[in-house]
Amino acid sequence: MAMKSKCVKVPKGEGEKTRRMLAASDAIDNRLKIRSDESYVYIPIMPELSQEMLTRIGISRPIEECDFEESERFKKIEDIIGFTPSFEIIGDIAVVAEDYGVDVGRAIMEAHKSVKVVLVPTTPVTGEFRVRHYRVLCGESRTTTTYREHGFVYEMDLNKVYFSPRLATERKRVIDQVSDMELVLDMFAGVGPFAIPISKKALYTIAVDKNPDAFEYLKRNIALNKARRIEAVNADAREFRPPQPPDRIIMNLPHSAREFLDIAFGLINIGGIIHYYDIRPEGEIFDAVVGMVRSKARESGCLIEIMNKRIVRSYAPHEYNIVLDIRVTGKAGLK
Ligand SMILES: C[S@@+](CC[C@H](N)C(=O)[O-])C[C@H]1O[C@@H](n2cnc3c(N)ncnc32)[C@H](O)[C@@H]1O
């Protein structure tokens, strides 16, 4: 059956080189067959790939749309085991939502050829560093992987650091807002998926994380992505003080970011923006949290404007991960 897909169209002589560049960034939609005519090769690409991301990969062709045949090599998991298990893919690791058994792990690997390891969580995301532990269900015996997002690459050990690919759209939303004269502080940076792309746009970026393992991966990922004008800091965000008031602060520690709001309000420049994340119950999503933020702002002597409030994703049954974009419009005693 033919399917419409985004694609890159290149002259035949450039086909293999382009295919390799796209494959290195996991950007090819392998569910569809690459096709060609007399003059051109048409390579189907992943739906989320934007023109900007394509340019970052090094390909200066416009994204087009064409019909493609489905690849025979692509077998759906339902065809193998009769149901669709819940799992997410981080780099070449699939993480299943529950302990389905080895047959499910093998089916995931068969349907997703790039998956080399299937992990089952043995703990919830827990503790100050928001880390989760895993057991290998099948495949290679490791928890380290390399993940690509928005044209950047991140190494990580899932047993030692927090990471969620489900925040990719939210990260892009924030990254897109950054302009070139900003000092940005990421208070809870993890392995760098907000801070590293931001560093390519901002004047200077400071990425803080208290987890020594996250800090090591953060430094490694800064180097891997050749990021400049960025500094990794292994510190408690409550104690760290940037050299100047930041124009933007990212507070992506949803379970306890509220305990750091006084610090963020104290640090932020007038006119600056705070991206504040929280976990909220269904039926009471925004009112109480907006009230809490306003009262913390008042206590810190800040005048604020809540520019935007949105649900980022569902977090657990009847719970949502939300974000507020808060602009500080004035501070007591300052103009
Ligand atoms: C939910 S994760 C977010 C990571 C990253 N922003 C991302 O999108 O992947 C929160 C991070 O905050 C770090 N953290 C927790 N408490 C902290 C503190 N007091 N100061 C600095 N970092 C902290 C954790 O180690 C963890 O890496």
The ligand as a Gaussian input file, in Angstrom:
#p B3LYP/6-31G(d) Opt

LIG

0 1
 C       13.414000      15.752000      35.597000
 S       15.153000      15.771000      35.405000
 C       15.269000      16.850000      34.019000
 C       16.496000      16.718000      33.198000
 C       16.512000      17.510000      31.895000
 N       16.011000      18.850000      32.041000
 C       15.798000      16.772000      30.783000
 O       14.920000      17.350000      30.125000
 O       16.148000      15.625000      30.513000
 C       15.655000      16.755000      36.767000
 C       17.154000      16.876000      36.981000
 O       17.373000      17.730000      38.111000
 C       18.488000      17.254000      38.845000
 N       18.372000      17.789000      40.215000
 C       17.582000      17.352000      41.223000
 N       17.727000      18.153000      42.309000
 C       18.613000      19.117000      41.967000
 C       19.147000      20.247000      42.648000
 N       18.820000      20.528000      43.909000
 N       20.014000      21.043000      41.986000
 C       20.383000      20.776000      40.700000
 N       19.915000      19.696000      40.025000
 C       19.041000      18.889000      40.634000
 C       18.415000      15.747000      38.733000
 O       19.660000      15.166000      38.950000
 C       17.869000      15.568000      37.299000
 O       18.934000      15.386000      36.389000

